Amino acid sequence: MNHNLFSASKRMALGVRLVTLLISALLLACSPREPIRLGFVAGLSGRVADLGIGGRDGALLAVELPPESE
């Protein structure tokens, strides 16, 4: 009786896919980082200006401060 879950050709195809995935991940990790672009949409005038201005100021504050190190 043969108790193999996959035939040799299926194992080979799976191995090729795994190696391709690993090489792709390594190449992506070595590429230069792109800047992260953020957008903010809010009303800065009219009835909702207080919420919009507060949200804008909070977003600017969050972007300007470096993350806390442990």
Biopython code that builds the backbone (N, CA, C, O; Angstrom):
import numpy as np
from Bio.PDB.StructureBuilder import StructureBuilder

atoms = [
    (1, "MET", "N", (0.822, -1.176, 0.000)),
    (1, "MET", "CA", (0.000, 0.000, 0.000)),
    (1, "MET", "C", (0.874, 1.250, 0.000)),
    (1, "MET", "O", (1.918, 1.300, 0.651)),
    (2, "ASN", "N", (0.427, 2.249, -0.740)),
    (2, "ASN", "CA", (1.143, 3.514, -0.817)),
    (2, "ASN", "C", (0.411, 4.530, 0.049)),
    (2, "ASN", "O", (-0.748, 4.849, -0.218)),
    (3, "HIS", "N", (1.076, 5.044, 1.086)),
    (3, "HIS", "CA", (0.442, 5.961, 2.028)),
    (3, "HIS", "C", (0.861, 7.414, 1.808)),
    (3, "HIS", "O", (0.649, 8.250, 2.686)),
    (4, "ASN", "N", (1.448, 7.727, 0.662)),
    (4, "ASN", "CA", (1.847, 9.110, 0.379)),
    (4, "ASN", "C", (0.614, 9.965, 0.144)),
    (4, "ASN", "O", (-0.305, 9.555, -0.567)),
    (5, "LEU", "N", (0.591, 11.157, 0.741)),
    (5, "LEU", "CA", (-0.533, 12.055, 0.538)),
    (5, "LEU", "C", (-0.475, 12.723, -0.828)),
    (5, "LEU", "O", (-1.509, 12.974, -1.448)),
    (6, "PHE", "N", (0.724, 13.006, -1.291)),
    (6, "PHE", "CA", (0.898, 13.668, -2.574)),
    (6, "PHE", "C", (1.810, 12.828, -3.451)),
    (6, "PHE", "O", (2.711, 12.143, -2.967)),
    (7, "SER", "N", (1.559, 12.897, -4.738)),
    (7, "SER", "CA", (2.454, 12.224, -5.669)),
    (7, "SER", "C", (3.726, 13.053, -5.808)),
    (7, "SER", "O", (3.782, 14.198, -5.360)),
    (8, "ALA", "N", (4.719, 12.484, -6.415)),
    (8, "ALA", "CA", (6.006, 13.169, -6.564)),
    (8, "ALA", "C", (5.860, 14.454, -7.379)),
    (8, "ALA", "O", (6.513, 15.450, -7.068)),
    (9, "SER", "N", (5.041, 14.453, -8.385)),
    (9, "SER", "CA", (4.881, 15.656, -9.212)),
    (9, "SER", "C", (4.180, 16.774, -8.430)),
    (9, "SER", "O", (4.501, 17.950, -8.604)),
    (10, "LYS", "N", (3.226, 16.406, -7.570)),
    (10, "LYS", "CA", (2.549, 17.428, -6.761)),
    (10, "LYS", "C", (3.503, 17.997, -5.712)),
    (10, "LYS", "O", (3.472, 19.195, -5.431)),
    (11, "ARG", "N", (4.349, 17.146, -5.133)),
    (11, "ARG", "CA", (5.326, 17.637, -4.164)),
    (11, "ARG", "C", (6.330, 18.558, -4.834)),
    (11, "ARG", "O", (6.728, 19.568, -4.253)),
    (12, "MET", "N", (6.743, 18.223, -6.047)),
    (12, "MET", "CA", (7.684, 19.061, -6.786)),
    (12, "MET", "C", (7.045, 20.408, -7.101)),
    (12, "MET", "O", (7.698, 21.440, -6.944)),
    (13, "ALA", "N", (5.800, 20.429, -7.538)),
    (13, "ALA", "CA", (5.115, 21.686, -7.846)),
    (13, "ALA", "C", (4.960, 22.535, -6.589)),
    (13, "ALA", "O", (5.123, 23.754, -6.644)),
    (14, "LEU", "N", (4.652, 21.919, -5.475)),
    (14, "LEU", "CA", (4.532, 22.637, -4.209)),
    (14, "LEU", "C", (5.884, 23.213, -3.799)),
    (14, "LEU", "O", (5.950, 24.348, -3.329)),
    (15, "GLY", "N", (6.943, 22.462, -3.967)),
    (15, "GLY", "CA", (8.280, 22.941, -3.644)),
    (15, "GLY", "C", (8.681, 24.125, -4.497)),
    (15, "GLY", "O", (9.257, 25.089, -3.993)),
    (16, "VAL", "N", (8.385, 24.064, -5.776)),
    (16, "VAL", "CA", (8.708, 25.170, -6.685)),
    (16, "VAL", "C", (7.938, 26.418, -6.274)),
    (16, "VAL", "O", (8.496, 27.515, -6.285)),
    (17, "ARG", "N", (6.678, 26.271, -5.916)),
    (17, "ARG", "CA", (5.874, 27.415, -5.481)),
    (17, "ARG", "C", (6.415, 28.013, -4.192)),
    (17, "ARG", "O", (6.471, 29.235, -4.052)),
    (18, "LEU", "N", (6.809, 27.172, -3.257)),
    (18, "LEU", "CA", (7.345, 27.663, -1.993)),
    (18, "LEU", "C", (8.661, 28.408, -2.188)),
    (18, "LEU", "O", (8.881, 29.454, -1.577)),
    (19, "VAL", "N", (9.525, 27.880, -3.027)),
    (19, "VAL", "CA", (10.798, 28.553, -3.307)),
    (19, "VAL", "C", (10.550, 29.880, -4.005)),
    (19, "VAL", "O", (11.203, 30.872, -3.680)),
    (20, "THR", "N", (9.630, 29.924, -4.946)),
    (20, "THR", "CA", (9.289, 31.170, -5.636)),
    (20, "THR", "C", (8.740, 32.198, -4.656)),
    (20, "THR", "O", (9.094, 33.375, -4.732)),
    (21, "LEU", "N", (7.885, 31.770, -3.744)),
    (21, "LEU", "CA", (7.331, 32.663, -2.735)),
    (21, "LEU", "C", (8.420, 33.198, -1.810)),
    (21, "LEU", "O", (8.416, 34.380, -1.466)),
    (22, "LEU", "N", (9.338, 32.347, -1.410)),
    (22, "LEU", "CA", (10.432, 32.754, -0.534)),
    (22, "LEU", "C", (11.343, 33.767, -1.229)),
    (22, "LEU", "O", (11.721, 34.772, -0.626)),
    (23, "ILE", "N", (11.694, 33.518, -2.465)),
    (23, "ILE", "CA", (12.551, 34.445, -3.212)),
    (23, "ILE", "C", (11.840, 35.783, -3.408)),
    (23, "ILE", "O", (12.464, 36.836, -3.277)),
    (24, "SER", "N", (10.552, 35.756, -3.717)),
    (24, "SER", "CA", (9.791, 36.997, -3.890)),
    (24, "SER", "C", (9.753, 37.795, -2.597)),
    (24, "SER", "O", (9.921, 39.014, -2.618)),
    (25, "ALA", "N", (9.534, 37.126, -1.473)),
    (25, "ALA", "CA", (9.491, 37.813, -0.181)),
    (25, "ALA", "C", (10.836, 38.430, 0.152)),
    (25, "ALA", "O", (10.891, 39.549, 0.663)),
    (26, "LEU", "N", (11.912, 37.728, -0.126)),
    (26, "LEU", "CA", (13.243, 38.266, 0.145)),
    (26, "LEU", "C", (13.555, 39.475, -0.740)),
    (26, "LEU", "O", (14.149, 40.447, -0.274)),
    (27, "LEU", "N", (13.164, 39.419, -1.992)),
    (27, "LEU", "CA", (13.409, 40.544, -2.888)),
    (27, "LEU", "C", (12.597, 41.767, -2.471)),
    (27, "LEU", "O", (13.090, 42.892, -2.553)),
    (28, "LEU", "N", (11.375, 41.565, -2.030)),
    (28, "LEU", "CA", (10.559, 42.687, -1.577)),
    (28, "LEU", "C", (11.107, 43.295, -0.293)),
    (28, "LEU", "O", (11.035, 44.508, -0.099)),
    (29, "ALA", "N", (11.652, 42.461, 0.581)),
    (29, "ALA", "CA", (12.194, 42.954, 1.840)),
    (29, "ALA", "C", (13.460, 43.776, 1.613)),
    (29, "ALA", "O", (13.791, 44.629, 2.437)),
    (30, "CYS", "N", (14.165, 43.540, 0.527)),
    (30, "CYS", "CA", (15.416, 44.245, 0.249)),
    (30, "CYS", "C", (15.209, 45.533, -0.533)),
    (30, "CYS", "O", (16.154, 46.307, -0.688)),
    (31, "SER", "N", (14.017, 45.785, -1.025)),
    (31, "SER", "CA", (13.779, 46.988, -1.819)),
    (31, "SER", "C", (13.685, 48.211, -0.909)),
    (31, "SER", "O", (13.315, 48.085, 0.259)),
    (32, "PRO", "N", (14.017, 49.394, -1.433)),
    (32, "PRO", "CA", (13.932, 50.605, -0.604)),
    (32, "PRO", "C", (12.482, 50.878, -0.204)),
    (32, "PRO", "O", (11.547, 50.594, -0.952)),
    (33, "ARG", "N", (12.326, 51.433, 0.988)),
    (33, "ARG", "CA", (10.983, 51.691, 1.502)),
    (33, "ARG", "C", (10.390, 52.930, 0.844)),
    (33, "ARG", "O", (11.058, 53.951, 0.680)),
    (34, "GLU", "N", (9.138, 52.814, 0.480)),
    (34, "GLU", "CA", (8.384, 53.940, -0.040)),
    (34, "GLU", "C", (7.803, 54.708, 1.135)),
    (34, "GLU", "O", (7.461, 54.103, 2.152)),
    (35, "PRO", "N", (7.682, 56.027, 1.021)),
    (35, "PRO", "CA", (7.042, 56.771, 2.110)),
    (35, "PRO", "C", (5.564, 56.391, 2.211)),
    (35, "PRO", "O", (4.915, 56.076, 1.214)),
    (36, "ILE", "N", (5.061, 56.430, 3.423)),
    (36, "ILE", "CA", (3.647, 56.136, 3.646)),
    (36, "ILE", "C", (2.869, 57.428, 3.476)),
    (36, "ILE", "O", (3.149, 58.423, 4.144)),
    (37, "ARG", "N", (1.905, 57.411, 2.594)),
    (37, "ARG", "CA", (1.118, 58.607, 2.321)),
    (37, "ARG", "C", (-0.204, 58.516, 3.069)),
    (37, "ARG", "O", (-0.908, 57.509, 2.999)),
    (38, "LEU", "N", (-0.521, 59.567, 3.771)),
    (38, "LEU", "CA", (-1.752, 59.627, 4.545)),
    (38, "LEU", "C", (-2.645, 60.726, 3.998)),
    (38, "LEU", "O", (-2.173, 61.739, 3.483)),
    (39, "GLY", "N", (-3.920, 60.507, 4.118)),
    (39, "GLY", "CA", (-4.888, 61.518, 3.723)),
    (39, "GLY", "C", (-5.815, 61.822, 4.881)),
    (39, "GLY", "O", (-6.001, 60.992, 5.772)),
    (40, "PHE", "N", (-6.394, 63.002, 4.869)),
    (40, "PHE", "CA", (-7.335, 63.398, 5.908)),
    (40, "PHE", "C", (-8.460, 64.174, 5.261)),
    (40, "PHE", "O", (-8.223, 65.152, 4.552)),
    (41, "VAL", "N", (-9.680, 63.740, 5.503)),
    (41, "VAL", "CA", (-10.844, 64.410, 4.942)),
    (41, "VAL", "C", (-11.746, 64.808, 6.096)),
    (41, "VAL", "O", (-12.217, 63.957, 6.850)),
    (42, "ALA", "N", (-11.983, 66.094, 6.229)),
    (42, "ALA", "CA", (-12.872, 66.596, 7.269)),
    (42, "ALA", "C", (-13.290, 68.013, 6.915)),
    (42, "ALA", "O", (-12.636, 68.703, 6.133)),
    (43, "GLY", "N", (-14.385, 68.419, 7.505)),
    (43, "GLY", "CA", (-14.838, 69.788, 7.331)),
    (43, "GLY", "C", (-14.067, 70.716, 8.247)),
    (43, "GLY", "O", (-14.064, 70.529, 9.464)),
    (44, "LEU", "N", (-13.414, 71.712, 7.674)),
    (44, "LEU", "CA", (-12.634, 72.663, 8.469)),
    (44, "LEU", "C", (-13.340, 74.010, 8.590)),
    (44, "LEU", "O", (-12.776, 74.969, 9.117)),
    (45, "SER", "N", (-14.567, 74.076, 8.103)),
    (45, "SER", "CA", (-15.355, 75.302, 8.250)),
    (45, "SER", "C", (-16.819, 74.888, 8.411)),
    (45, "SER", "O", (-17.191, 73.751, 8.120)),
    (46, "GLY", "N", (-17.614, 75.800, 8.863)),
    (46, "GLY", "CA", (-19.029, 75.522, 9.033)),
    (46, "GLY", "C", (-19.334, 74.876, 10.377)),
    (46, "GLY", "O", (-18.594, 75.042, 11.346)),
    (47, "ARG", "N", (-20.457, 74.124, 10.417)),
    (47, "ARG", "CA", (-20.937, 73.546, 11.674)),
    (47, "ARG", "C", (-20.011, 72.480, 12.250)),
    (47, "ARG", "O", (-19.997, 72.279, 13.465)),
    (48, "VAL", "N", (-19.254, 71.807, 11.428)),
    (48, "VAL", "CA", (-18.411, 70.704, 11.911)),
    (48, "VAL", "C", (-16.941, 71.093, 12.019)),
    (48, "VAL", "O", (-16.069, 70.229, 12.110)),
    (49, "ALA", "N", (-16.671, 72.392, 12.010)),
    (49, "ALA", "CA", (-15.279, 72.854, 12.029)),
    (49, "ALA", "C", (-14.557, 72.413, 13.294)),
    (49, "ALA", "O", (-13.379, 72.060, 13.239)),
    (50, "ASP", "N", (-15.252, 72.428, 14.445)),
    (50, "ASP", "CA", (-14.578, 72.046, 15.688)),
    (50, "ASP", "C", (-14.102, 70.599, 15.645)),
    (50, "ASP", "O", (-13.014, 70.291, 16.132)),
    (51, "LEU", "N", (-14.894, 69.724, 15.078)),
    (51, "LEU", "CA", (-14.483, 68.318, 14.950)),
    (51, "LEU", "C", (-13.383, 68.150, 13.903)),
    (51, "LEU", "O", (-12.432, 67.397, 14.113)),
    (52, "GLY", "N", (-13.512, 68.841, 12.797)),
    (52, "GLY", "CA", (-12.530, 68.721, 11.726)),
    (52, "GLY", "C", (-11.166, 69.258, 12.122)),
    (52, "GLY", "O", (-10.142, 68.637, 11.840)),
    (53, "ILE", "N", (-11.153, 70.410, 12.775)),
    (53, "ILE", "CA", (-9.880, 71.010, 13.184)),
    (53, "ILE", "C", (-9.220, 70.164, 14.273)),
    (53, "ILE", "O", (-8.007, 69.953, 14.250)),
    (54, "GLY", "N", (-10.017, 69.680, 15.224)),
    (54, "GLY", "CA", (-9.468, 68.809, 16.261)),
    (54, "GLY", "C", (-8.912, 67.516, 15.688)),
    (54, "GLY", "O", (-7.854, 67.052, 16.112)),
    (55, "GLY", "N", (-9.616, 66.936, 14.731)),
    (55, "GLY", "CA", (-9.133, 65.719, 14.081)),
    (55, "GLY", "C", (-7.875, 65.949, 13.285)),
    (55, "GLY", "O", (-6.954, 65.133, 13.315)),
    (56, "ARG", "N", (-7.830, 67.075, 12.563)),
    (56, "ARG", "CA", (-6.624, 67.418, 11.799)),
    (56, "ARG", "C", (-5.422, 67.608, 12.717)),
    (56, "ARG", "O", (-4.334, 67.097, 12.452)),
    (57, "ASP", "N", (-5.637, 68.351, 13.803)),
    (57, "ASP", "CA", (-4.536, 68.593, 14.738)),
    (57, "ASP", "C", (-4.066, 67.282, 15.381)),
    (57, "ASP", "O", (-2.867, 67.084, 15.577)),
    (58, "GLY", "N", (-4.994, 66.403, 15.704)),
    (58, "GLY", "CA", (-4.622, 65.105, 16.273)),
    (58, "GLY", "C", (-3.841, 64.250, 15.290)),
    (58, "GLY", "O", (-2.886, 63.572, 15.669)),
    (59, "ALA", "N", (-4.246, 64.282, 14.032)),
    (59, "ALA", "CA", (-3.522, 63.512, 13.011)),
    (59, "ALA", "C", (-2.112, 64.068, 12.818)),
    (59, "ALA", "O", (-1.155, 63.304, 12.696)),
    (60, "LEU", "N", (-1.982, 65.385, 12.788)),
    (60, "LEU", "CA", (-0.657, 65.993, 12.653)),
    (60, "LEU", "C", (0.225, 65.664, 13.853)),
    (60, "LEU", "O", (1.415, 65.390, 13.698)),
    (61, "LEU", "N", (-0.350, 65.691, 15.027)),
    (61, "LEU", "CA", (0.412, 65.378, 16.229)),
    (61, "LEU", "C", (0.872, 63.919, 16.213)),
    (61, "LEU", "O", (2.001, 63.618, 16.602)),
    (62, "ALA", "N", (0.006, 63.022, 15.768)),
    (62, "ALA", "CA", (0.363, 61.600, 15.717)),
    (62, "ALA", "C", (1.468, 61.339, 14.711)),
    (62, "ALA", "O", (2.309, 60.469, 14.937)),
    (63, "VAL", "N", (1.486, 62.066, 13.614)),
    (63, "VAL", "CA", (2.507, 61.864, 12.585)),
    (63, "VAL", "C", (3.837, 62.470, 13.016)),
    (63, "VAL", "O", (4.891, 61.912, 12.710)),
    (64, "GLU", "N", (3.812, 63.591, 13.714)),
    (64, "GLU", "CA", (5.041, 64.273, 14.079)),
    (64, "GLU", "C", (5.788, 63.593, 15.207)),
    (64, "GLU", "O", (7.017, 63.650, 15.237)),
    (65, "LEU", "N", (5.101, 62.956, 16.129)),
    (65, "LEU", "CA", (5.764, 62.340, 17.270)),
    (65, "LEU", "C", (6.323, 60.971, 16.897)),
    (65, "LEU", "O", (5.625, 60.182, 16.261)),
    (66, "PRO", "N", (7.558, 60.672, 17.276)),
    (66, "PRO", "CA", (8.100, 59.328, 17.018)),
    (66, "PRO", "C", (7.426, 58.321, 17.941)),
    (66, "PRO", "O", (6.991, 58.680, 19.035)),
    (67, "PRO", "N", (7.337, 57.080, 17.518)),
    (67, "PRO", "CA", (6.735, 56.053, 18.388)),
    (67, "PRO", "C", (7.590, 55.842, 19.631)),
    (67, "PRO", "O", (8.812, 55.985, 19.589)),
    (68, "GLU", "N", (6.938, 55.502, 20.734)),
    (68, "GLU", "CA", (7.650, 55.271, 21.983)),
    (68, "GLU", "C", (8.433, 53.985, 21.894)),
    (68, "GLU", "O", (7.930, 52.969, 21.414)),
    (69, "SER", "N", (9.673, 54.032, 22.361)),
    (69, "SER", "CA", (10.488, 52.811, 22.374)),
    (69, "SER", "C", (10.351, 52.148, 23.741)),
    (69, "SER", "O", (10.176, 52.815, 24.761)),
    (70, "GLU", "N", (10.432, 50.851, 23.733)),
    (70, "GLU", "CA", (10.272, 50.099, 24.980)),
    (70, "GLU", "C", (11.598, 49.850, 25.634)),
    (70, "GLU", "O", (11.657, 49.229, 26.695)),
]
sb = StructureBuilder()
sb.init_structure("model")
sb.init_model(0)
sb.init_chain("A")
sb.init_seg("    ")
for serial, (resi, resn, name, xyz) in enumerate(atoms, 1):
    if name == "N":
        sb.init_residue(resn, " ", resi, " ")
    sb.init_atom(name, np.array(xyz, "f"), 0.0, 1.0, " ", f" {name:<3s}", serial, name[0])
structure = sb.get_structure()
